[in-house]
Amino acid sequence: MELQGRLALITGGAQGIGLTIAEELSGEGAHVILADVNLEGAQKAADSIKEKGGTAGAVRLDVSNAKEVQEVFNSISKEHKALDILVNNAGITRDGLMVRMKESDWDLVLSINLKGSFLCSQQAVKQMMKQKKGAIVNIASIVGLMGNFGQANYSASKAGLIGLTKTTARESAARGITVNAVAPGFIDTEMTRVLEESVREKLIEQIPLARLGLPEDIARCVAFLVSDRASYITGQVINVNGGMLM
């Protein structure tokens, strides 16, 4: 129970990797708040965590809306206390070849994946600076490091998130705040399950560990980075990709 008594906000926490992270942090004793544009889904996820003995809450949050982000963070601070942990996990894809990509698809992905993480980090750091401690983990991606066919917007957003991670880490370190990124490879989620079996097999052939990752692989890494065991680690990008990119 390394995170006993700590307050954690996970964006995009209603499902997938975000929910698994929330479950992992809850299992370590944290009170988790699941923030998602899908409030019903976030509430169901929070109820599931509570049924397993954890403490959890849910809140609707559009991370790309600056006013809404500020209101949610202020509300959390008043109701509970200043945040101890922020996990910027909310993200979307709108894939397509760069030469055919709609400007609206570019703007939407950058707005949620990158701007959203900036807005949430900005509010979290303000709270964490007052207590002179805190941990932020940004969920980046292998494609932010190597690029990917048909994902110019997504790759750019995740590469930008890595830059944001390093700058926020430098600016926040003196106040006892650590900021790191986890860059997942190809993870076995709904997004990859829709791929044709032949495509999945070709992906796995590129992975030295010969399997897709699991959401739990990401969640365990996040749990380590927000724990006291990682108190001297900041500004880093931890690759969790089975060796696909070394």
C-alpha beads as a LAMMPS data file, in Angstrom:
LAMMPS data file: protein, C-alpha beads

246 atoms
245 bonds

1 atom types
1 bond types

-500.0 500.0 xlo xhi
-500.0 500.0 ylo yhi
-500.0 500.0 zlo zhi

Masses

1 110.0

Atoms # bond

1 1 1 0.000 0.000 0.000
2 1 1 2.706 2.447 -1.048
3 1 1 0.234 5.154 -2.051
4 1 1 -1.939 5.075 1.062
5 1 1 -3.585 8.449 1.688
6 1 1 -2.602 9.957 -1.655
7 1 1 -5.013 11.576 -4.088
8 1 1 -4.663 10.679 -7.775
9 1 1 -6.441 12.042 -10.851
10 1 1 -6.405 9.915 -13.993
11 1 1 -7.704 11.514 -17.196
12 1 1 -9.365 9.233 -19.718
13 1 1 -10.006 6.913 -16.794
14 1 1 -13.316 5.404 -17.865
15 1 1 -11.807 2.516 -19.785
16 1 1 -8.725 0.884 -21.263
17 1 1 -5.276 1.800 -20.014
18 1 1 -6.630 4.690 -17.944
19 1 1 -8.962 2.449 -15.984
20 1 1 -6.252 -0.165 -15.452
21 1 1 -3.937 2.548 -14.107
22 1 1 -6.685 3.714 -11.753
23 1 1 -7.194 0.146 -10.515
24 1 1 -3.470 -0.303 -9.953
25 1 1 -3.086 2.948 -8.009
26 1 1 -6.189 2.143 -5.979
27 1 1 -4.723 -1.248 -5.161
28 1 1 -1.709 0.578 -3.725
29 1 1 -3.968 2.617 -1.450
30 1 1 -4.547 5.817 -3.432
31 1 1 -7.922 7.549 -3.618
32 1 1 -8.450 7.746 -7.363
33 1 1 -10.579 10.190 -9.317
34 1 1 -11.471 9.097 -12.832
35 1 1 -11.898 12.047 -15.188
36 1 1 -13.479 11.470 -18.577
37 1 1 -15.833 13.109 -21.073
38 1 1 -17.926 9.968 -20.600
39 1 1 -19.155 10.616 -17.060
40 1 1 -21.414 7.565 -17.014
41 1 1 -18.528 5.316 -17.975
42 1 1 -16.231 6.952 -15.425
43 1 1 -18.836 6.521 -12.685
44 1 1 -19.301 2.834 -13.516
45 1 1 -15.539 2.373 -13.422
46 1 1 -15.308 4.162 -10.066
47 1 1 -18.121 2.011 -8.667
48 1 1 -16.267 -1.105 -9.827
49 1 1 -13.140 0.026 -7.976
50 1 1 -15.155 0.668 -4.818
51 1 1 -16.730 -2.797 -5.054
52 1 1 -13.202 -4.212 -4.924
53 1 1 -12.477 -2.325 -1.732
54 1 1 -10.872 0.807 -3.142
55 1 1 -11.877 4.448 -2.837
56 1 1 -12.755 6.236 -6.045
57 1 1 -14.753 9.052 -7.565
58 1 1 -15.674 10.212 -11.041
59 1 1 -15.884 13.582 -12.735
60 1 1 -16.728 14.745 -16.234
61 1 1 -13.802 16.524 -17.849
62 1 1 -13.023 17.750 -21.350
63 1 1 -9.272 18.191 -21.000
64 1 1 -9.130 20.539 -23.999
65 1 1 -11.414 23.083 -22.297
66 1 1 -9.288 25.380 -20.132
67 1 1 -12.191 26.738 -18.074
68 1 1 -13.536 23.262 -17.366
69 1 1 -10.095 21.989 -16.379
70 1 1 -9.626 24.844 -13.917
71 1 1 -13.080 24.320 -12.414
72 1 1 -12.546 20.583 -11.950
73 1 1 -9.141 21.010 -10.315
74 1 1 -10.467 23.725 -8.005
75 1 1 -13.411 21.532 -7.070
76 1 1 -11.171 18.566 -6.288
77 1 1 -8.925 20.721 -4.131
78 1 1 -11.867 22.080 -2.133
79 1 1 -13.548 18.706 -1.688
80 1 1 -10.436 16.689 -0.913
81 1 1 -7.011 18.337 -0.829
82 1 1 -4.275 19.234 -3.253
83 1 1 -3.459 16.489 -5.737
84 1 1 -0.561 14.174 -5.047
85 1 1 -0.649 12.406 -8.427
86 1 1 -1.743 13.312 -11.948
87 1 1 -1.782 10.825 -14.813
88 1 1 -2.373 12.480 -18.184
89 1 1 -3.824 9.552 -20.091
90 1 1 -6.700 11.065 -22.105
91 1 1 -6.096 10.752 -25.819
92 1 1 -7.724 10.059 -29.158
93 1 1 -6.744 9.066 -32.682
94 1 1 -7.950 10.344 -36.033
95 1 1 -5.727 8.405 -38.419
96 1 1 -5.095 9.192 -42.059
97 1 1 -2.322 9.887 -44.510
98 1 1 -0.689 13.232 -43.832
99 1 1 -1.333 14.553 -47.367
100 1 1 -5.051 13.814 -47.000
101 1 1 -5.483 14.671 -43.339
102 1 1 -8.225 17.133 -42.497
103 1 1 -7.125 20.186 -40.583
104 1 1 -9.948 19.514 -38.127
105 1 1 -8.544 16.032 -37.395
106 1 1 -5.096 17.502 -36.789
107 1 1 -6.477 20.178 -34.464
108 1 1 -8.693 17.795 -32.495
109 1 1 -5.933 15.268 -31.761
110 1 1 -3.414 17.943 -30.757
111 1 1 -6.028 19.708 -28.650
112 1 1 -6.878 16.658 -26.554
113 1 1 -3.605 14.738 -26.502
114 1 1 -1.187 17.634 -26.054
115 1 1 -3.071 20.775 -25.044
116 1 1 -5.155 18.737 -22.604
117 1 1 -2.048 17.419 -20.873
118 1 1 -0.632 20.948 -20.713
119 1 1 -3.789 22.374 -19.151
120 1 1 -4.065 19.602 -16.559
121 1 1 -0.359 19.724 -15.710
122 1 1 -0.536 23.481 -15.289
123 1 1 -3.311 23.188 -12.700
124 1 1 -1.715 20.215 -10.967
125 1 1 1.672 21.897 -10.624
126 1 1 0.048 24.953 -9.025
127 1 1 -1.441 22.700 -6.351
128 1 1 1.646 20.533 -5.906
129 1 1 3.978 23.534 -5.567
130 1 1 2.147 24.605 -2.401
131 1 1 2.756 21.250 -0.719
132 1 1 6.223 20.899 -2.267
133 1 1 5.633 17.399 -3.532
134 1 1 3.783 15.539 -6.254
135 1 1 4.139 13.239 -9.238
136 1 1 2.932 13.632 -12.807
137 1 1 3.044 10.869 -15.400
138 1 1 2.216 11.552 -19.040
139 1 1 1.158 8.641 -21.225
140 1 1 3.089 9.147 -24.444
141 1 1 3.585 6.484 -27.143
142 1 1 6.201 4.596 -29.097
143 1 1 4.993 6.474 -32.187
144 1 1 6.043 9.752 -30.577
145 1 1 9.601 8.438 -30.778
146 1 1 9.600 6.576 -34.100
147 1 1 6.588 7.918 -36.024
148 1 1 3.956 5.742 -37.636
149 1 1 2.353 5.480 -41.049
150 1 1 -0.974 7.322 -41.131
151 1 1 -0.566 8.938 -37.715
152 1 1 1.046 12.329 -38.317
153 1 1 -1.289 14.035 -35.846
154 1 1 -1.060 11.353 -33.146
155 1 1 2.726 11.008 -33.493
156 1 1 3.183 14.774 -33.297
157 1 1 0.985 15.011 -30.215
158 1 1 2.930 12.300 -28.406
159 1 1 6.316 13.712 -29.434
160 1 1 5.139 17.075 -28.136
161 1 1 4.040 15.422 -24.903
162 1 1 7.561 14.121 -24.401
163 1 1 8.913 17.655 -24.804
164 1 1 6.288 18.945 -22.383
165 1 1 7.324 16.260 -19.892
166 1 1 10.968 17.301 -19.905
167 1 1 10.262 21.019 -19.619
168 1 1 7.705 20.585 -16.834
169 1 1 10.181 18.356 -15.006
170 1 1 12.884 21.023 -15.151
171 1 1 10.554 23.777 -14.022
172 1 1 9.017 21.767 -11.165
173 1 1 11.934 19.835 -9.714
174 1 1 12.931 22.485 -7.177
175 1 1 9.474 22.131 -5.590
176 1 1 9.785 18.377 -5.138
177 1 1 7.605 17.464 -8.121
178 1 1 8.608 14.638 -10.450
179 1 1 7.369 14.542 -14.043
180 1 1 7.925 11.531 -16.270
181 1 1 6.438 9.917 -19.358
182 1 1 5.584 6.319 -20.142
183 1 1 5.711 5.443 -23.826
184 1 1 3.676 2.284 -24.487
185 1 1 4.280 0.142 -27.515
186 1 1 1.401 -1.786 -29.046
187 1 1 -0.934 -2.764 -26.235
188 1 1 -3.733 -5.323 -26.290
189 1 1 -6.714 -2.946 -26.043
190 1 1 -9.894 -2.343 -28.007
191 1 1 -7.862 -0.272 -30.443
192 1 1 -5.613 -3.180 -31.433
193 1 1 -8.279 -5.882 -31.171
194 1 1 -10.087 -4.455 -34.200
195 1 1 -7.018 -5.100 -36.359
196 1 1 -7.112 -8.040 -38.723
197 1 1 -5.290 -11.090 -37.392
198 1 1 -2.684 -10.877 -40.154
199 1 1 -1.894 -7.280 -39.155
200 1 1 -1.597 -8.269 -35.486
201 1 1 0.761 -11.099 -36.403
202 1 1 3.003 -8.728 -38.382
203 1 1 3.093 -6.365 -35.414
204 1 1 4.089 -9.153 -33.049
205 1 1 6.878 -10.216 -35.422
206 1 1 8.483 -6.797 -34.811
207 1 1 8.444 -7.205 -31.026
208 1 1 11.414 -9.077 -29.508
209 1 1 9.288 -10.305 -26.582
210 1 1 6.879 -11.727 -29.185
211 1 1 3.611 -10.451 -27.718
212 1 1 1.494 -7.349 -27.465
213 1 1 1.716 -5.503 -24.178
214 1 1 -1.019 -5.583 -21.571
215 1 1 -2.622 -2.546 -19.920
216 1 1 -1.241 -3.914 -16.647
217 1 1 2.300 -3.528 -18.012
218 1 1 1.694 0.207 -18.340
219 1 1 -0.149 0.523 -15.029
220 1 1 2.646 -1.110 -13.034
221 1 1 5.197 1.264 -14.540
222 1 1 3.030 4.260 -13.664
223 1 1 2.537 2.989 -10.116
224 1 1 6.313 2.784 -9.700
225 1 1 6.908 6.285 -11.082
226 1 1 4.428 7.905 -8.691
227 1 1 5.762 6.026 -5.660
228 1 1 8.533 7.062 -3.273
229 1 1 10.768 4.464 -4.907
230 1 1 11.003 6.763 -7.940
231 1 1 11.546 9.999 -6.019
232 1 1 14.909 10.594 -7.757
233 1 1 13.588 9.964 -11.264
234 1 1 12.286 12.923 -13.270
235 1 1 12.228 14.102 -16.872
236 1 1 12.482 10.552 -18.182
237 1 1 10.653 8.612 -20.880
238 1 1 10.164 4.973 -19.892
239 1 1 9.603 2.767 -22.913
240 1 1 7.228 -0.141 -22.281
241 1 1 7.199 -1.782 -25.685
242 1 1 8.579 -5.300 -25.449
243 1 1 11.827 -4.207 -27.097
244 1 1 10.186 -2.972 -30.307
245 1 1 12.135 0.276 -29.980
246 1 1 15.438 0.225 -28.106

Bonds

1 1 1 2
2 1 2 3
3 1 3 4
4 1 4 5
5 1 5 6
6 1 6 7
7 1 7 8
8 1 8 9
9 1 9 10
10 1 10 11
11 1 11 12
12 1 12 13
13 1 13 14
14 1 14 15
15 1 15 16
16 1 16 17
17 1 17 18
18 1 18 19
19 1 19 20
20 1 20 21
21 1 21 22
22 1 22 23
23 1 23 24
24 1 24 25
25 1 25 26
26 1 26 27
27 1 27 28
28 1 28 29
29 1 29 30
30 1 30 31
31 1 31 32
32 1 32 33
33 1 33 34
34 1 34 35
35 1 35 36
36 1 36 37
37 1 37 38
38 1 38 39
39 1 39 40
40 1 40 41
41 1 41 42
42 1 42 43
43 1 43 44
44 1 44 45
45 1 45 46
46 1 46 47
47 1 47 48
48 1 48 49
49 1 49 50
50 1 50 51
51 1 51 52
52 1 52 53
53 1 53 54
54 1 54 55
55 1 55 56
56 1 56 57
57 1 57 58
58 1 58 59
59 1 59 60
60 1 60 61
61 1 61 62
62 1 62 63
63 1 63 64
64 1 64 65
65 1 65 66
66 1 66 67
67 1 67 68
68 1 68 69
69 1 69 70
70 1 70 71
71 1 71 72
72 1 72 73
73 1 73 74
74 1 74 75
75 1 75 76
76 1 76 77
77 1 77 78
78 1 78 79
79 1 79 80
80 1 80 81
81 1 81 82
82 1 82 83
83 1 83 84
84 1 84 85
85 1 85 86
86 1 86 87
87 1 87 88
88 1 88 89
89 1 89 90
90 1 90 91
91 1 91 92
92 1 92 93
93 1 93 94
94 1 94 95
95 1 95 96
96 1 96 97
97 1 97 98
98 1 98 99
99 1 99 100
100 1 100 101
101 1 101 102
102 1 102 103
103 1 103 104
104 1 104 105
105 1 105 106
106 1 106 107
107 1 107 108
108 1 108 109
109 1 109 110
110 1 110 111
111 1 111 112
112 1 112 113
113 1 113 114
114 1 114 115
115 1 115 116
116 1 116 117
117 1 117 118
118 1 118 119
119 1 119 120
120 1 120 121
121 1 121 122
122 1 122 123
123 1 123 124
124 1 124 125
125 1 125 126
126 1 126 127
127 1 127 128
128 1 128 129
129 1 129 130
130 1 130 131
131 1 131 132
132 1 132 133
133 1 133 134
134 1 134 135
135 1 135 136
136 1 136 137
137 1 137 138
138 1 138 139
139 1 139 140
140 1 140 141
141 1 141 142
142 1 142 143
143 1 143 144
144 1 144 145
145 1 145 146
146 1 146 147
147 1 147 148
148 1 148 149
149 1 149 150
150 1 150 151
151 1 151 152
152 1 152 153
153 1 153 154
154 1 154 155
155 1 155 156
156 1 156 157
157 1 157 158
158 1 158 159
159 1 159 160
160 1 160 161
161 1 161 162
162 1 162 163
163 1 163 164
164 1 164 165
165 1 165 166
166 1 166 167
167 1 167 168
168 1 168 169
169 1 169 170
170 1 170 171
171 1 171 172
172 1 172 173
173 1 173 174
174 1 174 175
175 1 175 176
176 1 176 177
177 1 177 178
178 1 178 179
179 1 179 180
180 1 180 181
181 1 181 182
182 1 182 183
183 1 183 184
184 1 184 185
185 1 185 186
186 1 186 187
187 1 187 188
188 1 188 189
189 1 189 190
190 1 190 191
191 1 191 192
192 1 192 193
193 1 193 194
194 1 194 195
195 1 195 196
196 1 196 197
197 1 197 198
198 1 198 199
199 1 199 200
200 1 200 201
201 1 201 202
202 1 202 203
203 1 203 204
204 1 204 205
205 1 205 206
206 1 206 207
207 1 207 208
208 1 208 209
209 1 209 210
210 1 210 211
211 1 211 212
212 1 212 213
213 1 213 214
214 1 214 215
215 1 215 216
216 1 216 217
217 1 217 218
218 1 218 219
219 1 219 220
220 1 220 221
221 1 221 222
222 1 222 223
223 1 223 224
224 1 224 225
225 1 225 226
226 1 226 227
227 1 227 228
228 1 228 229
229 1 229 230
230 1 230 231
231 1 231 232
232 1 232 233
233 1 233 234
234 1 234 235
235 1 235 236
236 1 236 237
237 1 237 238
238 1 238 239
239 1 239 240
240 1 240 241
241 1 241 242
242 1 242 243
243 1 243 244
244 1 244 245
245 1 245 246
